[in-house]
Amino acid sequence: MSSVLDLLKSHRSIRKFTDQAIAPELLEDLFIAGQSAATSSFLQGSTIVRVTNPENRARLAELAGNQKYVESAAEFMVFCADLKRAGNYCEEYGKPFEGNYTEHFIIATVDVALMAQSLVTAAESVGLGICYIGGIRNNPGPITEMLQLPRGVYPVFGLCLGYPDQNPECKPRLPLSVIVKQDVYNETGDKEAITQYDEVIREYYRTRTGGGHGISWSEQVASLLSEKSRPHMRDFLAGQGFTFK
């Protein structure tokens, strides 16, 4: 048990990979480990598109914000929320398809996250490194076209997978007192705890970037939530059949 706890607490994002390939047998085991994650109502609403075509990898790296490790990782895959596969059987059993309800969208999206994290934990347990790529939502339309994703399917995030060629520090997380509440939501003591945490994060960034920006957590997230973030996603999702009834 302690080894699993240590593994989970040691997670880092890896952005530099060696050129060592992942054995097909190991990759299959990782897919099975991911597939074994919990799935709401047994929907199994996840599909993984493994991208091996070098030209497509290069294009995906560009579309995701010029993140070159999308190309350099041994494996890159796109995790998709998928209501089409199960929806195919509504017609077969003479039932109306109501997959455009918000709850179904949530179920499929959560399924994808759980599946990916189980695969990631399995990968890290055998010495592999990973980096989630939310940047694929920068340009979901071209990516959907490239991957030939049908209506009822949307790309949630990408995942780089390979053998690490770096050993970064773990990024400190918020104090537990801020995120774990008892019985009710309350913010008692949070401001003081976050002020101290901000100093930890400033030092982390200053050290990591060799005297770089040293921005705090609160500054970073304030900027995030004060700006428009991928406003195209609503219309894109509607076009894929997710209309949030």
Stockholm file with secondary structure:
# STOCKHOLM 1.0

chainA/1-245         MSSVLDLLKSHRSIRKFTDQAIAPELLEDLFIAGQSAATSSFLQGSTIVRVTNPENRARLAELAGNQKYVESAAEFMVFCADLKRAGNYCEEYGKPFEGNYTEHFIIATVDVALMAQSLVTAAESVGLGICYIGGIRNNPGPITEMLQLPRGVYPVFGLCLGYPDQNPECKPRLPLSVIVKQDVYNETGDKEAITQYDEVIREYYRTRTGGGHGISWSEQVASLLSEKSRPHMRDFLAGQGFTFK
#=GR chainA/1-245 SS CHHHHHHHHTCCBCCCBCSCCCCHHHHHHHHHHHHTSCCGGGCCCEEEEEECCHHHHHHHHHHTTSCTHHHHSSEEEEEEEECHHHHHHHHHTTCCCCTTSHHHHHHHHHHHHHHHHHHHHHHHHTTCEEEEEGGGGGSHHHHHHHHTCCTTEEEEEEEEEECBSCCCCCCCCCCHHHHCCSSSCCCTTHHHHHHHHHHHHHHHHHHHTTSCCCCCHHHHHHHHHTSCCCTTHHHHHHHTTCCCC
#=GC SS_cons         CHHHHHHHHTCCBCCCBCSCCCCHHHHHHHHHHHHTSCCGGGCCCEEEEEECCHHHHHHHHHHTTSCTHHHHSSEEEEEEEECHHHHHHHHHTTCCCCTTSHHHHHHHHHHHHHHHHHHHHHHHHTTCEEEEEGGGGGSHHHHHHHHTCCTTEEEEEEEEEECBSCCCCCCCCCCHHHHCCSSSCCCTTHHHHHHHHHHHHHHHHHHHTTSCCCCCHHHHHHHHHTSCCCTTHHHHHHHTTCCCC
//
